[in-house]
Amino acid sequence: MSACYIAEFLLDCTTRAKYRGNLLMRNLSKSKLIAYRQCPRRLWLEVHRPELNEVSELSQAAFKIGHNVGEIACRIYDPNSTGTLIDRENGPLKLAFQRTQELLGSSAPIFEAGFVANGAMAFADVLLPLEGGEWRMVEVKSSTSIKDYYRDDIAIQAYVAKSAGLSLSAVAIAHIDSSWVYPGDEMYEGILVETDLSEEAFTRQHEVEGWISQAHEIVATPVEPDIKPGQQCFNPYECGFINHCKKQEPVADYPTSVIPRIQSNALKSYIASSGVSDIRDIPDELLNERQLRVKTCTLTNERYFDAASARACLIDLEHPAYFLDFETISFAIPVWKGTRPYQQIPFQFSLHHLSDDGSLSHKHFLDLSGEDPSRKLAEGLISLCGEKGAIFAYNAGFETGRINDLARRFPDLSDALTAINNRVFDLLRVVANTYYHPAQQGSWSIKAVLPTIAPDLNYENLEGVQNGDLAMDAFREAMHPETLPSRREQIHKQLLDYCFLDTLAMVRLWEFLMGKQ
């Protein structure tokens, strides 16, 4: 998501009352046109019923990431700090457009240059001067690849800018290179890679004109469009109006949303073409074994448990046993030397140990210093996991992936870490193959399964940190240099309690699967 898109979204949300019936109604922003491309109903609601928009935590996180990437882009494209960032959030938009025209007479980079023409307006993330009074536009994205809808984005940008009279000779998308390794010392050259899309963008003029015309027709419609919720609600962005739209639809007794992992073309096609909303209306022959099990358990309101198979999978791994869970942090713009963009870096682990005599103990690691915790965490893991015994994890590919990352970063620890990985066993695989309860609602996440097996272990009873996203937010707050020591200590306890519950939950699942409770 570009910094420009984020700014447009925030402006639309916070100043809609001021501009409704005025500039935004006469000239639709790029974000509005992208909303139209996603779903005409979304556009209509953004203009006429913005108060119904529920911005998800995921979207808010994306806004923060986009802002961070935008700041780095300014440094990369303007290393001598000769350029200008246009402030369009603290004043009338016409001033931003006027300021842009003034700066076009210079020969320095412009950030968030604004253009308005033919019923649309757009703001360029980066505008770079070329010889002869021409300019090159770069749209900066915080993703690690070029998404299809970015091509619509850049086509709109190019059309509006050229229609406004800009001598635009080239446009490009810049996105994050996920393989780039941060060398440290605030050196971020190379983190962004560009793809030139000039030829494609410049040939879509009539297409963009059609979108603008159609979008204005939707905005002018007095009645909310009757478009049913569907895949468009999540593609390319999660729509903040989804709850509003779903409330307008009849609620099925047994909604199809409980069917897990709908991947077969036959099932997708059937649901899309028939408009079926109740699992009773889905033919059994279109469902795989696990989906059919979910359907049966849901309709009978009975759980499924193949206790013999579950025990058979685990009996040879009984003692000693370890139960491991990581909490991780990732940064679009790395902050620690030797790490990559979006790399999941573990800062905490919880480890329950079930000894040969059946006694249970617990150890942990947590580093809130703000320094890279990787080396110390790896060493702590090696010292606490011993040399034998199964190490249980839930969705173990995540833990083994992080251990592999550590092994690559620290070659002297590689053998010991690889030996740990060779002992890891995935509890999720056993649970998914042998157990299902209707209350899981089609999910086998540990938070969906646990209440059906050990209801006394409740994440909602935890203070502050109750899921992985909140754990990441808490870690970011704790490592911030302005966080008070008392608050850091509070976060420390909350993180320990949360991660402790994750591994205790696995212990209880293991006991259940083994027939010990």
ZAMARGU-4260 file (C-alpha; in steps of 0.2 Angstrom, whole numbers, plus 5000, padded with zeros to 4 digits):
<rodrens>
0) 5000/5000/5000 | 5007/5017/4995 | 5009/5031/5007 | 4999/5041/4995 | 4984/5029/4996
5) 4985/5030/5015 | 4985/5049/5015 | 4970/5049/5004 | 4961/5036/5015 | 4964/5046/5031
10) 4959/5062/5023 | 4943/5055/5016 | 4939/5048/5033 | 4943/5063/5044 | 4937/5077/5033
15) 4922/5070/5023 | 4909/5081/5030 | 4919/5097/5025 | 4921/5091/5007 | 4905/5082/5004
20) 4896/5090/4990 | 4911/5100/4985 | 4929/5094/4979 | 4927/5076/4983 | 4911/5075/4975
25) 4917/5084/4959 | 4934/5075/4958 | 4935/5058/4965 | 4952/5053/4973 | 4962/5038/4966
30) 4957/5029/4982 | 4939/5031/4977 | 4942/5025/4960 | 4951/5010/4967 | 4936/5007/4979
35) 4925/5008/4963 | 4936/4995/4954 | 4934/4983/4970 | 4915/4986/4972 | 4903/5000/4966
40) 4894/4997/4983 | 4910/5001/4992 | 4912/5017/4983 | 4894/5023/4986 | 4896/5019/5005
45) 4913/5028/5006 | 4905/5044/4999 | 4887/5043/5007 | 4889/5032/5023 | 4907/5034/5028
50) 4902/5032/5047 | 4898/5014/5043 | 4917/5010/5038 | 4925/4999/5051 | 4944/5000/5049
55) 4952/4984/5054 | 4967/4982/5064 | 4976/4974/5049 | 4972/4990/5039 | 4978/5001/5053
60) 4994/4991/5053 | 4996/4993/5034 | 4994/5012/5036 | 5008/5013/5048 | 5019/5002/5037
65) 5015/5012/5022 | 5020/5028/5031 | 5036/5021/5037 | 5040/5015/5019 | 5035/5032/5012
70) 5048/5040/5024 | 5062/5029/5018 | 5057/5032/5000 | 5059/5051/5002 | 5077/5048/5009
75) 5081/5036/4994 | 5075/5047/4980 | 5081/5063/4988 | 5097/5059/4996 | 5102/5078/4996
80) 5086/5084/5004 | 5083/5096/4990 | 5065/5090/4987 | 5048/5096/4994 | 5034/5086/5003
85) 5017/5093/5000 | 5006/5094/5015 | 4989/5091/5010 | 4981/5086/5026 | 4982/5103/5035
90) 4973/5114/5023 | 4961/5115/5008 | 4966/5103/4994 | 4967/5117/4981 | 4982/5124/4990
95) 4991/5107/4987 | 4987/5108/4969 | 4993/5126/4968 | 5009/5122/4977 | 5012/5107/4965
100) 5011/5119/4950 | 5023/5131/4958 | 5036/5117/4962 | 5035/5110/4944 | 5045/5125/4939
105) 5060/5119/4950 | 5072/5105/4946 | 5070/5095/4963 | 5060/5080/4968 | 5042/5082/4974
110) 5033/5071/4986 | 5014/5069/4985 | 5012/5081/4971 | 4994/5084/4968 | 4984/5084/4951
115) 4966/5086/4947 | 4958/5084/4930 | 4942/5077/4921 | 4933/5073/4937 | 4948/5064/4946
120) 4962/5069/4957 | 4978/5060/4962 | 4994/5062/4972 | 5010/5055/4966 | 5021/5047/4979
125) 5037/5053/4970 | 5040/5065/4956 | 5057/5066/4949 | 5063/5080/4937 | 5071/5075/4920
130) 5080/5085/4907 | 5069/5096/4896 | 5056/5100/4909 | 5049/5082/4909 | 5046/5071/4925
135) 5046/5053/4930 | 5033/5047/4943 | 5036/5033/4955 | 5023/5025/4965 | 5030/5017/4981
140) 5022/5001/4988 | 5025/4992/5004 | 5022/4975/4997 | 5036/4963/4991 | 5029/4961/4973
145) 5019/4970/4960 | 5000/4966/4963 | 4988/4966/4948 | 4979/4981/4955 | 4994/4991/4956
150) 4993/4992/4937 | 4976/5001/4939 | 4983/5012/4952 | 4998/5018/4941 | 4986/5020/4926
155) 4975/5032/4936 | 4990/5042/4942 | 4997/5044/4925 | 4981/5048/4917 | 4976/5062/4929
160) 4994/5069/4929 | 4995/5070/4910 | 4977/5077/4909 | 4982/5091/4921 | 4996/5096/4909
165) 5011/5087/4917 | 5025/5083/4905 | 5026/5065/4911 | 5038/5054/4901 | 5039/5038/4913
170) 5030/5030/4927 | 5036/5015/4938 | 5031/5005/4953 | 5044/5003/4967 | 5042/4989/4980
175) 5052/4981/4994 | 5065/4968/4989 | 5062/4954/5002 | 5079/4947/4999 | 5088/4963/5003
180) 5098/4962/5019 | 5100/4977/5030 | 5118/4982/5032 | 5115/4993/5047 | 5119/5012/5050
185) 5103/5018/5042 | 5109/5013/5025 | 5093/5008/5015 | 5099/5010/4997 | 5093/4995/4988
190) 5078/4990/4998 | 5066/4997/4984 | 5066/4989/4967 | 5058/4997/4952 | 5048/4991/4938
195) 5044/5003/4923 | 5026/5002/4918 | 5026/5018/4906 | 5020/5009/4890 | 5006/5000/4899
200) 5000/5015/4909 | 5000/5027/4895 | 4990/5016/4884 | 4975/5014/4896 | 4969/5032/4895
205) 4951/5027/4888 | 4950/5013/4901 | 4953/5025/4915 | 4941/5038/4908 | 4928/5024/4908
210) 4931/5021/4926 | 4930/5039/4931 | 4913/5041/4922 | 4906/5025/4929 | 4911/5030/4947
215) 4903/5047/4946 | 4887/5038/4940 | 4888/5027/4956 | 4891/5042/4967 | 4876/5051/4959
220) 4864/5036/4962 | 4853/5041/4977 | 4850/5022/4982 | 4864/5011/4989 | 4869/4998/4975
225) 4862/4980/4978 | 4878/4970/4977 | 4879/4954/4987 | 4894/4951/4998 | 4907/4940/4990
230) 4925/4938/4986 | 4926/4956/4981 | 4924/4960/5000 | 4942/4955/5003 | 4951/4958/4986
235) 4962/4968/4984 | 4958/4975/5001 | 4947/4970/5016 | 4932/4981/5015 | 4927/4991/5030
240) 4909/4990/5026 | 4908/4971/5025 | 4898/4970/5042 | 4886/4983/5036 | 4883/4973/5019
245) 4881/4956/5028 | 4868/4963/5040 | 4857/4966/5025 | 4858/4948/5020 | 4848/4934/5027
250) 4857/4923/5039 | 4859/4905/5035 | 4856/4892/5049 | 4872/4883/5044 | 4882/4896/5034
255) 4895/4890/5021 | 4908/4900/5030 | 4912/4886/5041 | 4918/4875/5026 | 4937/4876/5028
260) 4950/4879/5014 | 4938/4880/4999 | 4951/4877/4985 | 4944/4865/4972 | 4938/4874/4957
265) 4922/4863/4957 | 4917/4869/4974 | 4922/4887/4971 | 4912/4887/4954 | 4897/4879/4962
270) 4896/4891/4977 | 4898/4906/4965 | 4886/4901/4952 | 4872/4894/4964 | 4874/4908/4977
275) 4872/4894/4990 | 4874/4901/5008 | 4869/4885/5018 | 4880/4870/5019 | 4865/4859/5018
280) 4864/4864/5000 | 4882/4859/4995 | 4882/4842/4988 | 4893/4830/4998 | 4903/4824/4983
285) 4910/4842/4981 | 4918/4841/4998 | 4934/4833/5003 | 4935/4822/5018 | 4939/4835/5031
290) 4926/4847/5024 | 4913/4833/5024 | 4917/4830/5042 | 4914/4848/5046 | 4898/4848/5037
295) 4892/4832/5047 | 4898/4838/5064 | 4889/4855/5061 | 4873/4848/5056 | 4873/4834/5070
300) 4880/4846/5083 | 4892/4832/5088 | 4910/4832/5089 | 4922/4820/5080 | 4936/4812/5089
305) 4947/4797/5083 | 4955/4794/5099 | 4964/4778/5094 | 4972/4786/5079 | 4977/4801/5089
310) 4986/4791/5102 | 4994/4780/5089 | 5002/4796/5082 | 5009/4801/5099 | 5013/4786/5109
315) 5031/4783/5103 | 5035/4802/5107 | 5028/4802/5125 | 5043/4806/5136 | 5052/4817/5138
320) 5042/4830/5129 | 5044/4849/5126 | 5031/4861/5120 | 5037/4876/5111 | 5030/4892/5105
325) 5038/4908/5098 | 5032/4926/5097 | 5039/4936/5083 | 5041/4953/5076 | 5043/4959/5058
330) 5047/4976/5051 | 5044/4982/5033 | 5060/4992/5035 | 5072/4982/5045 | 5080/4990/5061
335) 5093/4976/5065 | 5108/4973/5055 | 5108/4957/5045 | 5089/4955/5044 | 5077/4956/5029
340) 5061/4966/5026 | 5046/4957/5034 | 5057/4944/5041 | 5049/4936/5056 | 5061/4938/5070
345) 5058/4929/5086 | 5059/4939/5102 | 5051/4927/5114 | 5049/4909/5117 | 5039/4898/5130
350) 5045/4881/5133 | 5035/4868/5144 | 5045/4852/5148 | 5036/4836/5153 | 5050/4825/5161
355) 5051/4806/5161 | 5043/4805/5178 | 5028/4816/5172 | 5033/4832/5181 | 5029/4848/5171
360) 5041/4863/5172 | 5042/4879/5162 | 5056/4890/5155 | 5055/4906/5144 | 5065/4919/5135
365) 5060/4937/5132 | 5070/4952/5127 | 5063/4969/5127 | 5079/4979/5127 | 5077/4985/5109
370) 5092/4976/5103 | 5091/4962/5091 | 5086/4947/5102 | 5090/4933/5089 | 5107/4927/5095
375) 5102/4927/5114 | 5086/4918/5109 | 5095/4905/5099 | 5107/4901/5113 | 5093/4900/5126
380) 5084/4888/5115 | 5099/4877/5113 | 5102/4877/5131 | 5085/4873/5137 | 5079/4860/5124
385) 5091/4846/5129 | 5097/4833/5117 | 5083/4821/5116 | 5064/4821/5117 | 5050/4827/5105
390) 5048/4846/5104 | 5029/4849/5100 | 5023/4865/5091 | 5006/4869/5084 | 5008/4873/5066
395) 5026/4868/5067 | 5031/4875/5051 | 5032/4892/5058 | 5043/4887/5072 | 5055/4877/5061
400) 5055/4891/5049 | 5061/4903/5062 | 5074/4891/5068 | 5081/4888/5051 | 5082/4907/5049
405) 5092/4907/5065 | 5103/4893/5059 | 5107/4903/5043 | 5111/4919/5052 | 5122/4911/5065
410) 5133/4897/5057 | 5142/4892/5073 | 5125/4887/5080 | 5118/4879/5065 | 5121/4861/5070
415) 5113/4863/5087 | 5098/4872/5079 | 5096/4859/5065 | 5096/4845/5078 | 5082/4854/5087
420) 5072/4856/5071 | 5074/4837/5068 | 5065/4834/5084 | 5050/4845/5081 | 5033/4837/5079
425) 5017/4846/5073 | 5002/4844/5085 | 4991/4853/5073 | 4993/4839/5061 | 4986/4826/5073
430) 4972/4837/5079 | 4966/4842/5061 | 4966/4823/5056 | 4958/4816/5072 | 4947/4829/5080
435) 4933/4842/5076 | 4920/4851/5087 | 4906/4861/5079 | 4911/4876/5090 | 4927/4877/5080
440) 4918/4885/5066 | 4929/4877/5053 | 4945/4882/5061 | 4959/4872/5069 | 4968/4886/5077
445) 4973/4883/5094 | 4962/4897/5100 | 4947/4888/5091 | 4951/4871/5098 | 4956/4874/5116
450) 4939/4880/5122 | 4932/4863/5117 | 4945/4853/5126 | 4951/4864/5140 | 4938/4878/5143
455) 4946/4883/5159 | 4961/4890/5149 | 4954/4906/5142 | 4964/4919/5132 | 4950/4932/5136
460) 4956/4931/5154 | 4973/4938/5150 | 4977/4956/5152 | 4983/4967/5138 | 4990/4953/5126
465) 4977/4940/5120 | 4984/4936/5103 | 4999/4937/5092 | 4995/4953/5084 | 4993/4961/5101
470) 5010/4953/5106 | 5019/4962/5091 | 5011/4978/5096 | 5016/4976/5114 | 5034/4972/5109
475) 5035/4988/5098 | 5029/4998/5112 | 5041/4991/5124 | 5056/4993/5113 | 5052/5011/5110
480) 5065/5022/5120 | 5051/5034/5127 | 5041/5019/5135 | 5042/5021/5154 | 5050/5008/5164
485) 5034/5004/5173 | 5025/5002/5157 | 5039/4991/5150 | 5038/4980/5165 | 5019/4978/5163
490) 5021/4973/5145 | 5034/4960/5150 | 5022/4952/5162 | 5008/4952/5149 | 5019/4944/5136
495) 5025/4931/5148 | 5007/4926/5153 | 5002/4925/5135 | 5016/4915/5128 | 5015/4903/5144
500) 4996/4900/5140 | 5001/4895/5122 | 5012/4881/5127 | 5001/4876/5142 | 4987/4874/5129
505) 4998/4862/5119 | 5001/4852/5135 | 4983/4850/5138 | 4980/4846/5120 | 4993/4833/5121
510) 4986/4825/5137 | 4968/4825/5128 | 4975/4816/5113 | 4984/4804/5123 | 4969/4800/5133
515) 4976/4807/5149 | 4961/4818/5154
</rodrens>
